[in-house]
Amino acid sequence: MSNWSCEWLLCLAVVGVVLGTAKAADKPAAEQIPVGPELQNIPVEEIEKAFEGKTPPEGVRMYLAIVRGSRMGAGEGWFGPGQSRYDWKWLRQRCGAADDATHLTEGQFPGPAAWFARFDRNRDGVVSPQDLDWSEDNPWVEQAYLANRLFRKIDPSGDGKLTRAEWLAFFDKVAADREFVTSGELRDAWLAGMTGGFLPGDAPTKETLLKGLFAGEVGSLHEGPALGDRAPDFKLQTQDRSQTVQLSQVIGSKPVVLVFGNFTCGPFRSMYPEVDEIAVRYRDQANFLAVYVREAHPTDGWAMRSNETVGVAVSQPKSLAERRAVAAQCTERLKPSIPLLVDDIDDATGHAYSGMPARLYVINSAGQVVYKGGRGPFGFKAGEMEQALLMTLLDESPKTTTAAKP
């Protein structure tokens, strides 16, 4: 091969490297991918390639899930398990049980019997790792969420409390003047109109989900504090403007439970009463605060027919006064026993905690996040929060003897 040929091939090689480098530079690196509406300007394949071998931010994960056809199912996108400083290993050690212990008895438990009962989720008389497993693939968790969806379908008031009269009215409708209903009839009545797990008229389009994602209605693009972080401070007024609460002034002698939610989130309305019962149960041991955040299903967003059927139909508030007015409706419907604070219209607190559409936190007496529930609706698990709160109390009070009020 001549010297000229060698020089020409070398030149081509250099040009190829330069062009290849330039082409690679045109592709966005992971740190250059925006977490916002700009994602729609980048081909999905490029986004996925940028995060190859890495875990994308939650907002990117949710965006990719939606454009790939997600219908907002459990475990998809940014939906995942809650996080807690405490687990089975911690509780086992706190009870003084052996490393290979498969369960704990009431006699081993260092706290009140009423607390032990709250750990015994399946009511079999002992506490095992299964009782503390709140992951989406746990059979109890799967069945619990299905039960909630069916409950919402027969709760005509939409307040999360099924009265005797409402239950009998549902029975009479299904029985059709008979004295009984069969399992098939009950099944057909409950599942009528259900689409992919959604209640009739609630299934969204991809366009609706994308709009809600970037508007902060299906959840905040922010991720909130991590376990062990200092809880972000905030100062908000109650719904009726009778009180101003600053979190840093509440933290101290007791753990704090933060409850985020909104009126148009059906799962939040149906699951809130359980949270309220927990708040009453531990009113002497912890402080509970609720923060009202951006609407999840306004009439001008991802509107839901299941909301309309129970008289819940509001547009997204454009001012703090409008948000307070909707929060007043929520207060009237749910009658919460804990202070309901209203987030500013810029959603500062909701974003700081990634609290939209619903979320639960436990903050210890030192002001650290020790439990961060998963994003609602799937991660809004009152029972998981209660167990985390009890372990926080055990951790902070080694000689706890005071029983919670029934």
Stockholm file with secondary structure:
# STOCKHOLM 1.0

chainA/1-406         MSNWSCEWLLCLAVVGVVLGTAKAADKPAAEQIPVGPELQNIPVEEIEKAFEGKTPPEGVRMYLAIVRGSRMGAGEGWFGPGQSRYDWKWLRQRCGAADDATHLTEGQFPGPAAWFARFDRNRDGVVSPQDLDWSEDNPWVEQAYLANRLFRKIDPSGDGKLTRAEWLAFFDKVAADREFVTSGELRDAWLAGMTGGFLPGDAPTKETLLKGLFAGEVGSLHEGPALGDRAPDFKLQTQDRSQTVQLSQVIGSKPVVLVFGNFTCGPFRSMYPEVDEIAVRYRDQANFLAVYVREAHPTDGWAMRSNETVGVAVSQPKSLAERRAVAAQCTERLKPSIPLLVDDIDDATGHAYSGMPARLYVINSAGQVVYKGGRGPFGFKAGEMEQALLMTLLDESPKTTTAAKP
#=GR chainA/1-406 SS CCHHHHHHHHHHHHHHHHHHHHHHHHSCCGGGCCSSGGGGGSCHHHHHHHTTTSCCCHHHHHHHHHHTTCCSCTTSTTCCCCEESCCHHHHHHHTTCCTTCCCBCGGGCSSCHHHHHHHCTTCSSSBCGGGGCCCTTSHHHHHHHHHHHHHHHTCTTCSSCCCHHHHHHHHHHHHTTSSCCCHHHHHHHHHTTCBTTBCTTCCCCHHHHHHHHHHTSSCCSSCCCCTTSBCCCCEEEBTTSSCEEEHHHHCSSSCEEEEEECTTCHHHHHHHHHHHHHHHHTTTTCEEEEEECCCSSCTTSSCCHHHHTTTCCCCCCSSHHHHHHHHHHHHHHHCCSSCEEECCTTCHHHHHTTCSSCEEEEECTTSBEEEECCSTTTTCCHHHHHHHHHHHHHHHCTTCCCCCCC
#=GC SS_cons         CCHHHHHHHHHHHHHHHHHHHHHHHHSCCGGGCCSSGGGGGSCHHHHHHHTTTSCCCHHHHHHHHHHTTCCSCTTSTTCCCCEESCCHHHHHHHTTCCTTCCCBCGGGCSSCHHHHHHHCTTCSSSBCGGGGCCCTTSHHHHHHHHHHHHHHHTCTTCSSCCCHHHHHHHHHHHHTTSSCCCHHHHHHHHHTTCBTTBCTTCCCCHHHHHHHHHHTSSCCSSCCCCTTSBCCCCEEEBTTSSCEEEHHHHCSSSCEEEEEECTTCHHHHHHHHHHHHHHHHTTTTCEEEEEECCCSSCTTSSCCHHHHTTTCCCCCCSSHHHHHHHHHHHHHHHCCSSCEEECCTTCHHHHHTTCSSCEEEEECTTSBEEEECCSTTTTCCHHHHHHHHHHHHHHHCTTCCCCCCC
//
